[in-house]
Amino acid sequence: MHYQKYYPVDVVNGPGTRCTLFVSGCEHQCKGCYNQSTWRTDSGHLFTQAMEDQVIKDLNDSRIKRRGLSLSGGDPLHPVNVAAIQRLVERVRRECPDKDIWLWTGYTLAKLNDAQQAVIRHVDVVIDGKFEQEHYDPSLLWRGSANQVIHYLNEPESAWSKS
């Protein structure tokens, strides 16, 4: 897997202070996408064991308390990313059990394959659906277009609004 950018401290992509990983690879290639540099699967940097270790270290850093991990891109559920994302979310669950995991994908939950669903089982919140420029709405929280849906999988929505 490749990634475009990693932010060890981020307050934009989900509630609270977070670590955010923008992976490379997106087959949706939505018109109006603000992150076109992530479309190619080999763009950016190789996601190494050292980088995975850094994410875990940052999530556990007590000097800057992070609420969780945000996974975006590109698309974390692109077929070339699924195995590495699976390992990462499982490791976050094991080593950072008090952290939440948010994931943005252009796929819809109803159409995920078995490997993608296995990743989602470890995720707290999924924002799904392609960005649709004709439904663009800058006032929406955590998403770019009105067709995208926020799915609160492991916690009630009211728990997230307290951020």
C-alpha positions in Angstrom: 0.0 0.0 0.0 1.1 3.6 -0.6 0.0 6.7 1.2 -0.1 10.3 0.1 0.0 12.1 3.5 0.0 11.4 7.2 -0.9 13.9 9.8 0.1 12.9 13.3 -2.1 15.8 14.7 -5.3 16.6 12.8 -8.4 18.4 14.0 -10.3 18.5 10.6 -11.0 14.9 9.7 -13.3 13.7 12.4 -14.0 14.7 16.0 -11.3 15.8 18.4 -7.6 15.6 17.8 -6.7 12.6 15.6 -4.1 10.9 13.5 -5.1 11.0 9.8 -3.7 8.8 7.0 -4.5 9.6 3.4 -3.9 6.4 1.4 -3.2 6.2 -2.3 -5.5 4.4 -4.8 -9.0 5.3 -5.9 -10.9 3.8 -8.7 -13.9 6.1 -8.3 -12.1 9.2 -9.6 -15.1 11.5 -8.8 -15.5 14.6 -10.8 -14.6 17.6 -8.6 -12.5 15.5 -6.2 -10.2 17.7 -4.1 -7.6 14.9 -3.6 -6.8 13.8 -7.2 -3.2 13.3 -6.3 -4.3 10.1 -4.4 -5.9 8.3 -7.3 -2.9 6.3 -8.5 -2.1 3.3 -6.3 1.6 3.9 -6.5 1.6 7.6 -5.7 3.1 9.0 -2.6 5.1 6.9 -0.2 5.3 3.2 0.6 3.4 2.3 3.8 6.1 0.5 5.7 6.2 -1.3 9.0 8.0 1.7 10.4 5.1 4.0 9.3 2.6 1.7 10.8 4.6 1.7 14.1 4.7 5.5 13.9 0.8 5.7 13.7 0.5 3.4 16.8 3.1 5.4 18.7 1.4 8.7 17.8 -2.0 7.3 18.9 -0.6 6.3 22.2 1.4 9.6 22.8 0.2 11.0 26.1 1.7 14.4 25.4 -1.0 15.1 22.8 -4.1 13.1 23.5 -5.7 11.8 20.3 -9.2 10.6 20.1 -8.6 8.2 17.2 -7.5 7.4 13.7 -9.0 8.7 10.5 -8.5 6.8 7.2 -9.1 8.6 4.0 -7.5 9.0 0.6 -7.8 7.9 -2.1 -9.9 5.1 -0.8 -8.8 2.8 2.1 -11.1 0.1 0.8 -9.5 0.1 -2.7 -8.5 -3.6 -3.4 -4.8 -2.8 -3.2 -5.2 -1.2 0.2 -7.5 -3.7 2.0 -4.9 -6.0 3.4 -2.7 -3.3 4.9 -5.7 -1.4 6.2 -7.0 -4.6 7.8 -3.7 -5.1 9.6 -3.7 -1.5 10.7 -7.2 -1.4 12.1 -6.7 -4.7 13.9 -3.5 -3.4 15.4 -5.2 -0.2 16.5 -7.9 -2.2 18.2 -5.3 -4.3 20.0 -2.8 -1.6 21.0 -5.0 1.5 21.3 -8.4 0.1 22.5 -9.5 3.5 23.8 -9.2 5.1 20.3 -12.0 5.3 17.7 -11.5 4.7 13.9 -13.2 6.7 11.2 -13.0 5.7 7.5 -14.1 7.5 4.3 -14.8 5.4 1.2 -16.4 5.9 -2.1 -17.9 2.4 -2.0 -21.3 2.0 -0.2 -21.7 -0.4 2.7 -24.3 -2.4 0.8 -21.9 -3.2 -2.0 -18.7 -4.1 0.0 -17.0 -7.4 -0.7 -16.0 -9.8 2.1 -12.5 -8.4 2.5 -13.8 -4.8 2.7 -16.5 -5.9 5.2 -13.8 -7.5 7.4 -12.1 -4.1 7.6 -15.4 -2.4 8.5 -16.0 -4.7 11.4 -13.1 -2.9 13.2 -14.3 0.7 12.3 -16.5 2.9 14.5 -17.7 5.3 11.8 -17.8 5.0 8.0 -18.6 7.8 5.7 -19.6 6.1 2.4 -20.5 7.1 -1.1 -18.7 8.8 -4.0 -18.3 12.5 -3.9 -21.0 13.9 -6.3 -20.2 17.5 -7.4 -23.9 18.2 -8.1 -24.6 17.4 -4.4 -21.6 19.4 -3.1 -22.5 21.2 0.2 -19.7 22.9 2.1 -22.0 23.1 5.2 -22.0 19.3 5.7 -20.1 17.9 8.6 -17.4 15.3 7.8 -18.5 14.9 4.1 -18.5 16.8 0.8 -21.7 15.9 -0.9 -25.2 15.3 0.4 -25.4 11.7 -1.0 -22.6 10.6 1.3 -23.8 8.9 4.5 -22.3 8.8 7.9 -22.7 5.4 9.5 -22.2 5.2 13.3 -21.4 1.5 13.6 -20.1 0.9 17.1 -21.4 3.9 19.0 -24.6 5.9 18.9 -24.4 9.2 17.0 -25.0 11.2 20.2 -21.7 10.0 21.6 -19.8 11.7 18.7 -21.6 15.0 19.0 -19.9 15.6 22.4 -16.6 16.4 20.7 
